[in-house]
Amino acid sequence: MSPRTSSGFTLVEMLVALAIAAILLAIAVPSYSGSQLNSQLRASANELIGSINLARSEAIKRGATVTLCASSDGENCGGTWNQGWVVRRNDDLLHSASALPAGFHLTESSGTTTLLFQSTGVDATAANFTLCRSTPSAGNQERVVSMDATGRAFVTRTTTGSCS
């Protein structure tokens, strides 16, 4: 009589495999959440950098003052940076950025909601924006978008974890 061979998994083998998979998922999910936060912060900071660069280059190209300002309606100046922002030249809307993802917060350190770029590309004042996650729980990752008085902008990654 020859021994019978069976193919497939036993119940015990299946339970062990499921337990290992559950442990690996428990380890991977928090890491994925951190990666997703990092990606959203980077994308939002880069969108702001792009708008600053657009306003500066349009001011130089058109030889006129161009405004970058917070916008609640996506067309006119007024509102908070969280609601989005627009790049305008007088009555012409050059660019509109939508509101930040839910739970994200963007503030400018001096509280200004309008930046003016002169035809030379220079802004009258420097600006520092802090982009962070405020809900569901404040993360410790932030992006600081700094613009010097010449209108050049750059992003710094910080971990202060204080998002108001």
C-alpha positions in Angstrom: 0.0 0.0 0.0 1.5 3.4 -1.0 1.1 6.5 1.3 -1.4 9.0 0.1 -0.2 12.4 -0.7 -2.4 15.4 -0.2 -2.2 18.8 -1.7 -3.4 22.0 -0.1 -3.2 23.5 3.3 -4.4 22.2 6.6 -6.5 24.4 8.9 -3.6 25.0 11.2 -1.3 26.1 8.4 -4.0 28.4 7.1 -4.5 30.0 10.6 -0.7 30.5 11.0 -0.5 32.2 7.5 -3.5 34.5 8.4 -1.9 35.4 11.8 1.4 36.3 10.0 -0.4 38.4 7.4 -2.3 40.2 10.2 0.9 41.0 12.0 2.5 42.3 8.9 -0.5 44.5 8.1 -0.5 45.9 11.6 3.1 47.0 11.1 2.7 48.3 7.6 -0.5 50.4 7.9 0.9 53.1 10.3 3.9 53.4 8.0 1.6 53.8 5.0 -0.3 56.5 6.8 2.9 58.4 7.5 3.9 58.1 3.9 0.5 59.3 2.7 0.8 62.4 5.0 4.2 63.1 3.7 3.0 62.9 0.1 0.0 65.2 0.7 2.2 67.8 2.6 4.8 67.7 -0.2 2.1 68.1 -2.9 0.4 71.0 -1.2 3.7 72.8 -0.5 4.8 72.3 -4.1 1.5 73.7 -5.3 2.1 76.9 -3.3 5.7 77.1 -4.5 4.4 76.8 -8.1 1.9 79.6 -7.5 4.6 81.9 -6.1 6.9 81.1 -9.0 4.1 81.8 -11.5 3.2 85.1 -9.9 6.8 86.2 -9.9 7.4 85.1 -13.5 4.2 86.7 -14.8 5.1 90.0 -13.1 8.4 90.0 -14.9 6.9 88.8 -18.2 4.0 91.4 -18.2 6.1 94.2 -16.6 3.3 94.8 -14.1 2.3 94.1 -10.6 0.9 90.6 -10.0 -0.9 89.6 -6.8 -0.9 86.2 -5.0 -3.6 86.2 -2.4 -5.8 83.9 -0.3 -9.2 83.2 -1.9 -12.4 81.6 -0.6 -14.1 81.5 -4.0 -11.2 80.7 -6.3 -11.7 83.9 -8.3 -11.2 86.9 -6.0 -9.0 87.8 -3.1 -10.4 87.3 0.3 -10.5 84.5 2.8 -7.8 82.3 4.3 -5.0 80.4 2.8 -6.7 77.1 3.8 -9.5 77.9 1.4 -7.1 78.3 -1.6 -5.4 81.1 -3.4 -5.3 82.9 -6.7 -2.8 84.6 -8.9 -4.2 87.8 -10.4 -3.2 90.7 -12.6 -5.7 93.4 -12.1 -9.0 91.9 -13.4 -7.3 88.9 -15.0 -7.3 85.6 -13.2 -4.0 83.8 -14.0 -4.2 80.8 -11.7 -6.5 79.4 -9.0 -5.5 76.8 -6.4 -8.3 74.9 -4.6 -8.6 74.4 -0.9 -6.2 72.3 1.1 -7.1 68.7 1.8 -9.4 68.2 4.8 -7.5 68.4 8.1 -4.6 70.4 6.7 -3.7 73.9 7.8 -1.8 76.7 6.1 -0.8 80.0 7.8 1.5 82.8 6.9 3.6 83.9 9.9 2.8 87.6 9.7 -0.9 87.0 9.0 -0.8 88.6 5.5 -3.2 87.3 2.9 -1.8 89.2 -0.1 1.6 89.2 -1.7 2.4 91.7 -4.5 5.1 91.0 -7.0 6.5 94.0 -8.8 7.6 94.0 -12.5 11.1 93.2 -11.4 9.8 90.0 -9.8 10.6 91.3 -6.3 8.0 91.1 -3.5 7.9 93.9 -1.0 8.2 91.7 2.0 9.4 88.2 2.8 6.8 85.6 3.7 6.9 82.3 5.7 4.0 79.8 5.3 3.6 76.8 7.6 1.7 73.8 6.2 0.7 71.1 8.7 -2.0 68.6 9.6 -4.4 69.8 12.3 -6.9 66.9 12.3 -7.7 64.2 13.1 -4.6 64.4 15.2 -1.7 66.8 14.6 1.2 65.1 12.9 4.7 65.9 13.6 5.6 66.6 10.0 5.3 70.1 8.6 6.5 72.0 5.6 7.6 75.6 5.8 7.5 77.5 2.5 9.7 80.5 2.8 9.9 83.4 0.3 12.7 85.9 0.6 12.4 89.6 -0.4 13.6 88.8 -3.9 10.5 86.6 -4.5 12.4 83.3 -4.5 10.7 80.5 -2.6 11.9 77.3 -1.1 10.5 74.5 1.1 11.9 73.2 4.4 10.8 70.0 6.1 10.3 70.4 9.9 9.0 68.2 12.7 7.9 70.7 15.4 4.4 69.2 15.5 2.6 72.3 16.5 -0.3 72.9 14.2 -2.9 75.4 15.2 
